[in-house]
Amino acid sequence: MTTVNKQDLAKQLSEETGLDSGQAKLAVEKAFEIIVRRVAAGDDVNVTGFGKFSRSERQARQGRNPATGETMQIAASKALKFSPAKAAKEAVNA
């Protein structure tokens, strides 16, 4: 198993589209930036054939400090959620 980072994605985008490496890197960075910005604003971002990015709300709750066993309050938070599209799931399972 290998890990692919933004630089790897930009390199492959450059090779497959003919964009120069600087343009490909900017395209990858801007795409991620736009997705995060739109989800942070409360929008869902649906990329047809790939999946949907959305925001999930986590309620405040009580937890336990594993080091001390002491009960503590965990604040409410928001998280980025990804739901893959059917086509993406099928491609991964092929």
PAZAPA-4460 file (N, C-alpha, C; in steps of 0.05 Angstrom, whole numbers, plus 32768, in hexadecimal, padded with zeros to 4 digits):
% residues 94
    n_x    n_y    n_z   ca_x   ca_y   ca_z    c_x    c_y    c_z   seq   type   mol
   8011   7FE9   8000   8000   8000   8000   8012   8019   8000     1      M     A
   800C   802C   7FEF   801B   8045   7FEF   8009   805C   7FF6     2      T     A
   8015   8072   7FFE   8007   808A   8004   800B   809E   7FED     3      T     A
   7FF5   80AA   7FE5   7FF7   80BE   7FD0   7FF1   80DA   7FDD     4      V     A
   8003   80ED   7FD8   7FFF   8107   7FE3   7FF8   811B   7FCC     5      N     A
   7FF4   8134   7FD4   7FEC   8148   7FC0   8000   814B   7FA9     6      K     A
   8019   8149   7FB0   802E   814B   7F9C   802C   8134   7F88     7      Q     A
   8027   811C   7F92   8024   8105   7F80   800B   8108   7F6E     8      D     A
   7FF5   8112   7F79   7FDD   8117   7F69   7FE3   812C   7F53     9      L     A
   7FF1   8141   7F5B   7FF8   8156   7F47   800A   814C   7F31    10      A     A
   801D   813B   7F38   802F   8130   7F24   801F   811E   7F10    11      K     A
   800E   810E   7F1B   7FFE   80FC   7F09   7FEA   810D   7EF8    12      Q     A
   7FDF   8121   7F04   7FCD   8133   7EF5   7FDC   8140   7EDE    13      L     A
   7FF4   8149   7EE3   8005   8155   7ECF   800B   8142   7EB9    14      S     A
   8013   8129   7EC0   8019   8115   7EAC   8001   810D   7E9B    15      E     A
   7FEA   810C   7EA7   7FD2   8102   7E98   7FC4   8118   7E89    16      E     A
   7FC9   8132   7E8F   7FBA   8147   7E82   7FCC   8159   7E71    17      T     A
   7FE6   8158   7E75   7FF8   816A   7E67   7FFB   8185   7E74    18      G     A
   7FEE   818A   7E8B   7FF3   81A2   7E9A   800F   81A2   7EA4    19      L     A
   801B   81BA   7EA6   8036   81BA   7EB2   8033   81B5   7ED0    20      D     A
   8048   81AD   7EDD   8047   81A4   7EF9   803C   81BA   7F0C    21      S     A
   8043   81D3   7F07   803A   81E9   7F18   801C   81EC   7F15    22      G     A
   8011   81EA   7EFD   7FF4   81ED   7EF9   7FE5   81D5   7F06    23      Q     A
   7FF0   81BD   7F03   7FE4   81A6   7F0F   7FE3   81A8   7F2D    24      A     A
   7FF9   81B0   7F39   7FFA   81B3   7F56   7FE6   81C8   7F60    25      K     A
   7FE4   81DE   7F52   7FD0   81F3   7F59   7FB4   81E8   7F56    26      L     A
   7FAE   81D9   7F41   7F94   81CE   7F3D   7F8C   81BB   7F54    27      A     A
   7F9E   81AA   7F5C   7F98   8197   7F72   7F94   81A7   7F8C    28      V     A
   7FA6   81B9   7F92   7FA3   81C9   7FAB   7F89   81D9   7FAC    29      E     A
   7F82   81E6   7F95   7F6A   81F6   7F94   7F51   81E5   7F96    30      K     A
   7F51   81CE   7F8A   7F3A   81BC   7F8C   7F35   81B4   7FA9    31      A     A
   7F49   81AC   7FB7   7F46   81A5   7FD4   7F3D   81BE   7FE4    32      F     A
   7F49   81D4   7FDE   7F43   81ED   7FED   7F26   81F4   7FE9    33      E     A
   7F1C   81F2   7FD0   7F00   81F9   7FCB   7EED   81E6   7FD9    34      I     A
   7EF3   81CC   7FD8   7EE2   81B8   7FE6   7EE0   81BF   8003    35      I     A
   7EF7   81C3   8010   7EF7   81C9   802D   7EE8   81E3   8033    36      V     A
   7EEC   81F7   8023   7EDF   8211   8028   7EC1   820F   8025    37      R     A
   7EB7   8200   8011   7E9B   81FD   800C   7E8E   81ED   8023    38      R     A
   7E9B   81D7   802B   7E90   81C7   8041   7E90   81D6   805B    39      V     A
   7EA5   81E6   8060   7EA6   81F6   8078   7E8F   820B   8078    40      A     A
   7E86   8214   8061   7E70   8227   805F   7E55   8219   8061    41      A     A
   7E55   81FF   8064   7E3C   81F0   8068   7E31   81E3   804F    42      G     A
   7E3F   81E5   8038   7E37   81D8   801F   7E40   81BB   801E    43      D     A
   7E31   81AB   800F   7E3B   8190   8008   7E48   8193   7FED    44      D     A
   7E5E   8185   7FE9   7E6C   8185   7FCF   7E6A   8169   7FC3    45      V     A
   7E5B   8167   7FAD   7E56   814D   7FA0   7E66   814C   7F87    46      N     A
   7E7A   813A   7F86   7E8A   8135   7F6E   7E7F   811C   7F61    47      V     A
   7E70   811F   7F4B   7E63   8109   7F3E   7E76   80F3   7F37    48      T     A
   7E6F   80DB   7F3F   7E80   80C3   7F39   7E96   80BF   7F4D    49      G     A
   7E9A   80D2   7F5F   7EB0   80D0   7F73   7EA4   80CE   7F8F    50      F     A
   7E94   80E3   7F97   7E88   80E2   7FB1   7E80   80FD   7FBB    51      G     A
   7E75   80FE   7FD3   7E6B   8117   7FDF   7E7A   811E   7FF8    52      K     A
   7E83   8137   7FFA   7E8F   8142   8012   7E7A   8152   8020    53      F     A
   7E78   814E   803B   7E64   815D   804A   7E70   8161   8066    54      S     A
   7E61   8171   8076   7E69   8177   8091   7E58   8167   80A5    55      R     A
   7E64   815B   80B8   7E55   814C   80CC   7E58   815B   80E7    56      S     A
   7E43   815B   80F6   7E43   8169   8110   7E46   8154   8126    57      E     A
   7E59   8158   8138   7E5D   8147   814F   7E53   8155   8168    58      R     A
   7E42   8148   8177   7E37   8153   8190   7E4D   8154   81A5    59      Q     A
   7E49   8167   81B8   7E5B   8167   81D0   7E54   814D   81E0    60      A     A
   7E68   8142   81ED   7E64   812A   81FB   7E79   8127   8212    61      R     A
   7E74   8114   8223   7E87   810E   8238   7E99   80F8   822F    62      Q     A
   7EB3   80FB   8235   7EC6   80E6   822F   7ED7   80E0   8247    63      G     A
   7EEB   80D0   8243   7EFC   80C9   825A   7F19   80CC   8251    64      R     A
   7F29   80D9   8261   7F46   80DC   825C   7F53   80C1   825F    65      N     A
   7F5E   80B5   824A   7F69   809A   824D   7F81   8098   8260    66      P     A
   7F8F   80AE   8264   7FA7   80AE   8275   7F9F   80AE   8293    67      A     A
   7F8A   80BE   8299   7F83   80C1   82B6   7F69   80B4   82BD    68      T     A
   7F58   80AE   82A9   7F3E   80A3   82AE   7F2A   80B8   82B6    69      G     A
   7F32   80D1   82B7   7F21   80E7   82BF   7F0C   80ED   82A9    70      E     A
   7EF3   80F2   82B2   7EDE   80FA   829F   7EE3   8116   8295    71      T     A
   7EDE   811B   827C   7EE3   8135   8270   7ECD   813B   825B    72      M     A
   7EC9   8154   8257   7EB5   815D   8243   7EC3   8160   8228    73      Q     A
   7EB8   8154   8213   7EC3   8157   81F8   7EB0   816A   81EA    74      I     A
   7EBB   8180   81DF   7EAB   8195   81D2   7E9F   818B   81B8    75      A     A
   7E89   8198   81B0   7E7C   8192   8196   7E90   819A   8180    76      A     A
   7E8F   818D   816A   7EA1   8194   8154   7E94   818C   8139    77      S     A
   7EA0   8195   8124   7E98   818F   8109   7EAE   817F   80FC    78      K     A
   7EA6   816D   80EA   7EBA   815C   80DC   7EB3   815B   80BF    79      A     A
   7EC7   8157   80AE   7EC4   8153   8092   7EBD   8136   808D    80      L     A
   7EA8   8131   807E   7E9F   8116   8079   7EA0   8111   805B    81      K     A
   7EA8   80F9   8053   7EA8   80F1   8037   7E98   80D8   8033    82      F     A
   7E86   80D8   8020   7E76   80C1   8018   7E7C   80BA   7FFB    83      S     A
   7E88   80A4   7FF6   7E90   809D   7FDA   7E77   8098   7FC9    84      P     A
   7E79   809E   7FB0   7E63   8099   7F9C   7E64   807B   7F96    85      A     A
   7E4D   8072   7F8C   7E4A   8056   7F84   7E60   804E   7F70    86      K     A
   7E65   805F   7F5C   7E78   8059   7F47   7E94   8056   7F54    87      A     A
   7E9B   8067   7F67   7EB5   8065   7F74   7EB8   804B   7F84    88      A     A
   7EA3   8044   7F93   7EA3   802B   7FA2   7EA7   8014   7F90    89      K     A
   7E98   8013   7F79   7E9A   7FFD   7F67   7EB6   7FFB   7F5B    90      E     A
   7EC2   8012   7F54   7EDD   8012   7F49   7EF2   8007   7F5D    91      A     A
   7EEE   800E   7F76   7F01   8004   7F8B   7EFE   7FE6   7F8F    92      V     A
   7EE5   7FDD   7F8D   7EDF   7FC0   7F92   7EE2   7FAF   7F79    93      N     A
   7EE9   7FBA   7F63   7EEB   7FAB   7F4A   7F04   7F99   7F49    94      A     A
***
